[in-house]
Amino acid sequence: MQRKPDRGPMSSNFILRIIGMFVFGILGGYWGFWFSNDIAHQQIVVYTLGMATVGALFGLIATPYFTIIPIKSIRKLLVRISAENLLAGLSGLVAGLLVAALLTFPLSMLPDPFGNMLPFVAVLVFGYFGVALFVMRQADILNVMSTIGNRGGENAVAASSTSWGQGSRTILLDTSVIIDGRVADIAKTGFLPGTLLIPRFVLNELQYIADSADSLRRQRGRRGMEVLAELQKVSAVSVRISDIDVEGVREVDDKLVILARQMRCPILTNDYNLNRVAELQGVIILNINELANAVKSVVLPGETMGIAIIQEGKEMNQGVGYMDDGTMVVVEGGNRFIGQTRAVSVTKVLQTAAGRMIFAKPED
């Protein structure tokens, strides 16, 4: 069954044009009547009808440009703004107007023209600075308010740490990092302070992958859904799914970058291409792969350790084992010790794009 197109916006546009045509037609006719009475007494009907027609045409054409079009622009702007920025901006506006109201009376006592002009200027200046200050320092202000609200008794320290952990920042989650699954384990450790924000378009992409005809992609998507459910059960972090969107952009990665720039927050991902594109645009990236490489054990040439050699290497006489953190250790002459745990001495450490690789030789 074919779906009929929605005619709601077009009908409201048409109704507003008709209303504007009548309103401006009446105003034009009234102005033409007044003009003809003052200047051309013999042509009252001509001037009245002529100006009424001009006013009606103006209202028919121009009404949407100061009714529907500005409203749509404001709606698009409000959709792009996060709830935190919107709340901070409104609070700053109220604070700025209160300060301006306190200064209005003494400023109005000044001699003219300052007494008439400065109160209005004060409202504009303090309103603007209030919004700008609260938006720029919203994280600090929310943390201070949370700490003051939660202070008291033996819960003071716990409340302070909770406010720092959950109110310090917002982190955007990419689809790839959700499917990866390691974010849930990291969240359980408490190393992700703040709110994990998942935009609706990321969730839609994850659902699209979970419904894919390809069995592998379908399994990856379903694993991502399971990871999200697990994240929502972790008490150490706050997970929020938001309907915030970016108009005029189709790609999920582009939306994430634009959203991160608008919200001034980092993106948690392990996508190499998104990492590079975001860095070029000045967006902070939290890459799980880089984190995994950073927390691996540090070994130096000449250091001795025990390695279980489990398979042969690519080159002749090589054996391969793995450290507890998953780092590959290539043992020269270790093929004869496969299935054994041997003490080896580190000879060389290589850092590659795929990770770190350690070369060693068996201890005599």
C-alpha positions as CSV (number, residue, x, y, z in Angstrom):
1,M,0.0,0.0,0.0
2,Q,1.5,3.3,-1.1
3,R,1.8,5.9,1.7
4,K,0.3,9.3,1.0
5,P,2.6,12.2,1.5
6,D,2.1,14.4,4.5
7,R,0.4,17.6,3.6
8,G,0.5,19.2,7.0
9,P,3.3,21.8,6.5
10,M,1.9,22.7,3.1
11,S,-1.6,23.3,4.4
12,S,-0.4,25.4,7.3
13,N,1.7,27.4,4.8
14,F,-1.3,28.0,2.6
15,I,-3.5,29.0,5.5
16,L,-0.9,31.5,6.8
17,R,-0.6,33.0,3.3
18,I,-4.3,33.5,3.1
19,I,-4.4,35.1,6.6
20,G,-1.5,37.3,5.6
21,M,-3.2,38.3,2.4
22,F,-6.3,39.4,4.2
23,V,-4.5,41.2,7.0
24,F,-2.1,43.1,4.7
25,G,-4.9,43.7,2.2
26,I,-7.0,45.5,4.9
27,L,-3.9,47.4,6.1
28,G,-3.1,48.4,2.6
29,G,-6.7,49.5,1.9
30,Y,-6.8,51.6,5.1
31,W,-3.5,53.3,4.2
32,G,-4.7,54.0,0.7
33,F,-8.0,55.4,2.0
34,W,-6.0,57.7,4.5
35,F,-3.6,58.7,1.8
36,S,-6.4,59.6,-0.7
37,N,-8.2,61.7,1.9
38,D,-5.1,63.8,2.6
39,I,-3.8,64.2,-1.0
40,A,-6.1,63.0,-3.7
41,H,-9.8,63.5,-2.6
42,Q,-11.2,62.7,-6.0
43,Q,-9.5,59.2,-6.3
44,I,-10.5,57.5,-3.0
45,V,-11.7,54.3,-4.5
46,V,-8.8,53.9,-6.8
47,Y,-6.2,54.5,-4.1
48,T,-8.0,52.3,-1.6
49,L,-8.4,49.3,-4.0
50,G,-4.9,49.8,-5.4
51,M,-3.2,49.7,-2.0
52,A,-5.4,46.9,-0.8
53,T,-4.4,44.8,-3.8
54,V,-0.7,45.6,-3.2
55,G,-1.0,44.7,0.5
56,A,-2.8,41.5,-0.3
57,L,-0.1,40.4,-2.8
58,F,2.6,41.3,-0.3
59,G,0.9,39.3,2.4
60,L,0.4,36.3,0.1
61,I,4.1,36.2,-0.9
62,A,5.9,37.4,2.2
63,T,4.0,36.0,5.1
64,P,5.9,32.7,5.4
65,Y,9.2,34.6,5.6
66,F,8.4,36.1,9.0
67,T,6.2,33.2,10.3
68,I,6.9,29.6,9.2
69,I,10.5,30.0,8.0
70,P,11.9,31.6,11.2
71,I,10.0,29.1,13.3
72,K,11.6,26.2,11.3
73,S,15.0,27.7,11.7
74,I,14.6,28.1,15.4
75,R,13.4,24.5,15.7
76,K,16.4,23.2,13.7
77,L,18.7,25.2,16.0
78,L,17.0,23.9,19.2
79,V,17.3,20.3,17.9
80,R,21.1,20.7,17.5
81,I,21.6,22.1,20.9
82,S,22.1,19.6,23.7
83,A,19.9,19.6,26.8
84,E,23.0,20.6,28.9
85,N,23.7,23.6,26.7
86,L,20.1,24.6,26.6
87,L,19.7,24.5,30.4
88,A,23.0,26.3,30.9
89,G,22.0,29.0,28.4
90,L,18.5,29.6,30.0
91,S,20.0,29.7,33.5
92,G,22.7,32.2,32.3
93,L,20.0,34.4,30.6
94,V,18.0,34.5,33.9
95,A,21.0,35.3,35.9
96,G,22.1,38.1,33.5
97,L,18.6,39.6,33.4
98,L,18.5,39.6,37.3
99,V,21.8,41.5,37.4
100,A,20.6,43.9,34.8
101,A,17.3,44.4,36.7
102,L,19.3,45.4,39.8
103,L,21.2,48.0,37.8
104,T,18.2,49.4,36.0
105,F,17.0,51.8,38.8
106,P,20.4,53.5,39.4
107,L,21.1,53.7,35.7
108,S,17.7,55.3,35.1
109,M,18.6,58.1,37.6
110,L,21.3,59.3,35.3
111,P,20.7,62.5,33.2
112,D,19.3,62.1,29.7
113,P,20.1,60.5,27.3
114,F,22.0,58.1,29.5
115,G,19.1,57.4,31.8
116,N,17.0,56.3,28.9
117,M,19.6,54.3,27.0
118,L,21.8,52.6,29.6
119,P,19.1,50.3,31.2
120,F,18.3,48.8,27.8
121,V,22.0,48.4,27.0
122,A,22.6,46.8,30.4
123,V,19.8,44.2,29.7
124,L,21.5,43.3,26.4
125,V,25.0,43.2,27.7
126,F,24.4,41.2,30.9
127,G,21.9,38.9,29.2
128,Y,24.6,38.0,26.6
129,F,27.4,37.6,29.1
130,G,25.2,35.5,31.3
131,V,24.4,33.1,28.5
132,A,28.0,33.0,27.3
133,L,29.5,32.4,30.8
134,F,27.1,29.7,31.8
135,V,27.5,27.8,28.5
136,M,31.3,27.9,28.6
137,R,31.5,26.9,32.2
138,Q,28.5,24.6,32.4
139,A,30.4,21.5,33.5
140,D,32.1,23.4,36.4
141,I,28.9,25.0,37.5
142,L,27.0,21.7,37.4
143,N,29.8,20.0,39.4
144,V,29.7,22.7,42.1
145,M,25.9,22.6,42.3
146,S,26.0,18.8,42.6
147,T,28.7,18.9,45.2
148,I,26.9,21.5,47.3
149,G,23.6,19.6,47.0
150,N,25.1,16.3,48.0
151,R,27.3,17.6,50.8
152,G,26.7,16.4,54.3
153,G,27.7,13.7,56.8
154,E,29.6,10.6,55.8
155,N,28.3,10.8,52.2
156,A,30.2,14.0,51.5
157,V,33.2,12.3,49.9
158,A,31.1,9.7,48.0
159,A,28.8,12.5,46.7
160,S,31.8,14.6,45.6
161,S,33.3,11.6,43.7
162,T,29.9,10.8,42.2
163,S,29.4,14.3,40.9
164,W,32.9,14.3,39.4
165,G,32.4,11.0,37.8
166,Q,28.9,11.5,36.3
167,G,28.8,15.2,35.8
168,S,32.3,16.1,34.5
169,R,31.7,15.5,30.8
170,T,29.7,13.9,28.1
171,I,31.2,11.2,25.8
172,L,29.7,10.3,22.5
173,L,29.7,6.6,21.6
174,D,30.4,5.4,18.0
175,T,28.8,2.3,16.6
176,S,32.1,0.5,16.2
177,V,33.0,0.8,19.9
178,I,29.6,-0.5,20.9
179,I,30.0,-3.6,18.7
180,D,33.6,-4.1,19.9
181,G,32.3,-4.7,23.4
182,R,35.3,-3.7,25.5
183,V,33.7,-0.4,26.4
184,A,31.5,-2.3,28.9
185,D,34.5,-3.8,30.7
186,I,36.2,-0.4,30.8
187,A,33.0,1.2,32.2
188,K,32.9,-1.3,35.0
189,T,36.4,-0.3,36.1
190,G,35.3,3.4,36.6
191,F,37.8,4.8,34.1
192,L,35.0,6.5,32.0
193,P,33.8,9.4,34.2
194,G,30.8,11.2,32.8
195,T,27.7,10.4,30.8
196,L,27.9,8.0,27.8
197,L,25.6,9.6,25.2
198,I,24.3,7.5,22.4
199,P,22.5,9.5,19.7
200,R,19.4,7.9,18.1
201,F,21.1,7.7,14.7
202,V,23.9,5.5,16.2
203,L,21.2,3.2,17.7
204,N,19.4,3.1,14.3
205,E,22.6,2.1,12.5
206,L,23.2,-0.6,15.1
207,Q,19.7,-1.9,14.6
208,Y,20.2,-1.9,10.8
209,I,23.4,-4.0,11.3
210,A,21.5,-6.4,13.6
211,D,18.8,-6.9,10.9
212,S,21.3,-7.5,8.1
213,A,21.0,-10.5,5.8
214,D,24.7,-11.2,6.3
215,S,25.0,-13.6,9.3
216,L,28.3,-12.1,10.5
217,R,27.0,-8.5,10.4
218,R,23.8,-9.7,12.1
219,Q,25.8,-11.3,14.9
220,R,27.9,-8.1,15.4
221,G,24.8,-6.0,15.6
222,R,23.2,-8.2,18.1
223,R,26.3,-8.2,20.2
224,G,26.2,-4.4,20.1
225,M,22.7,-4.5,21.5
226,E,23.8,-6.8,24.3
227,V,26.7,-4.5,25.1
228,L,24.3,-1.6,25.4
229,A,22.0,-3.5,27.7
230,E,25.1,-4.4,29.8
231,L,26.2,-0.8,29.9
232,Q,22.9,0.4,31.2
233,K,23.3,-2.0,34.1
234,V,26.7,-0.6,35.1
235,S,26.3,1.7,38.1
236,A,29.7,3.4,37.6
237,V,28.5,5.3,34.5
238,S,25.4,7.1,33.3
239,V,24.1,5.9,29.8
240,R,21.7,8.2,28.0
241,I,20.1,7.7,24.6
242,S,19.2,11.0,23.0
243,D,17.1,12.1,19.9
244,I,19.5,14.9,19.1
245,D,20.3,14.9,15.4
246,V,22.2,16.9,12.8
247,E,20.2,18.2,9.9
248,G,21.4,18.0,6.3
249,V,24.0,15.2,7.0
250,R,23.4,11.5,6.2
251,E,26.6,9.7,7.2
252,V,26.8,8.6,10.9
253,D,30.5,9.5,11.2
254,D,29.9,13.0,9.9
255,K,27.0,13.5,12.3
256,L,29.1,12.4,15.2
257,V,31.9,14.8,14.4
258,I,29.6,17.7,13.9
259,L,27.7,16.9,17.1
260,A,31.0,16.5,19.1
261,R,32.1,20.0,17.8
262,Q,28.8,21.5,18.8
263,M,28.7,19.9,22.3
264,R,32.5,20.2,22.8
265,C,32.8,16.6,23.9
266,P,35.0,13.7,22.9
267,I,34.0,10.6,20.8
268,L,34.8,7.1,22.0
269,T,35.6,4.9,19.1
270,N,38.1,2.4,17.6
271,D,37.4,3.4,14.0
272,Y,40.7,4.4,12.4
273,N,39.0,6.6,9.7
274,L,36.7,8.4,12.1
275,N,39.8,8.9,14.4
276,R,41.7,10.7,11.6
277,V,38.8,12.8,10.3
278,A,37.8,13.9,13.8
279,E,41.4,14.9,14.7
280,L,41.6,17.0,11.6
281,Q,38.5,18.9,12.7
282,G,39.8,19.5,16.2
283,V,37.5,16.9,17.9
284,I,38.9,14.9,20.9
285,I,39.0,11.2,20.2
286,L,39.2,8.4,22.9
287,N,40.4,5.4,21.0
288,I,40.1,2.0,22.8
289,N,42.8,0.4,20.6
290,E,45.3,3.1,21.7
291,L,44.2,2.6,25.3
292,A,44.8,-1.1,25.0
293,N,48.3,-0.5,23.6
294,A,49.0,2.0,26.3
295,V,48.2,-0.3,29.2
296,K,50.2,-3.2,28.0
297,S,53.1,-4.3,30.1
298,V,56.4,-2.5,29.5
299,V,59.4,-4.7,28.9
300,L,63.0,-3.7,28.1
301,P,65.7,-5.5,26.2
302,G,67.6,-7.8,28.5
303,E,64.6,-8.5,30.8
304,T,63.8,-12.1,31.6
305,M,60.3,-13.6,31.7
306,G,58.4,-16.9,31.5
307,I,56.5,-17.5,28.2
308,A,54.4,-20.5,27.2
309,I,55.4,-21.3,23.6
310,I,52.3,-22.5,21.8
311,Q,53.0,-22.5,18.1
312,E,55.7,-22.1,15.4
313,G,56.6,-18.7,14.0
314,K,56.7,-17.5,10.4
315,E,60.4,-17.8,10.1
316,M,62.5,-21.0,10.6
317,N,63.2,-22.1,14.2
318,Q,60.8,-19.5,15.6
319,G,58.3,-20.1,18.4
320,V,55.4,-17.9,19.4
321,G,53.9,-17.2,22.8
322,Y,51.7,-14.5,24.3
323,M,52.0,-12.4,27.5
324,D,49.0,-12.1,29.8
325,D,48.0,-8.8,28.1
326,G,48.0,-10.5,24.7
327,T,51.3,-9.1,23.4
328,M,52.9,-11.5,21.0
329,V,56.4,-12.8,21.9
330,V,58.5,-14.3,19.1
331,V,61.2,-16.6,20.5
332,E,64.2,-17.3,18.2
333,G,65.0,-21.0,18.3
334,G,61.8,-21.6,20.3
335,N,60.2,-24.1,17.9
336,R,61.7,-27.0,19.8
337,F,60.0,-25.8,23.0
338,I,56.4,-25.8,21.7
339,G,54.0,-26.8,24.4
340,Q,56.5,-25.8,27.2
341,T,56.9,-22.7,29.4
342,R,60.4,-21.4,29.1
343,A,62.4,-18.5,30.6
344,V,63.3,-16.1,27.7
345,S,65.4,-13.0,27.5
346,V,64.0,-10.0,25.6
347,T,66.2,-9.0,22.7
348,K,64.1,-6.4,20.8
349,V,60.8,-4.6,21.2
350,L,58.9,-3.3,18.0
351,Q,55.9,-1.0,18.0
352,T,53.8,-1.5,14.9
353,A,50.5,-0.2,13.6
354,A,48.9,-3.5,14.7
355,G,50.4,-3.3,18.2
356,R,53.6,-4.2,20.0
357,M,55.8,-7.2,19.1
358,I,58.5,-8.6,21.4
359,F,61.5,-10.7,20.2
360,A,63.3,-12.9,22.7
361,K,65.6,-15.9,22.9
362,P,65.6,-18.8,25.3
363,E,67.7,-18.5,28.4
364,D,70.5,-21.1,28.5
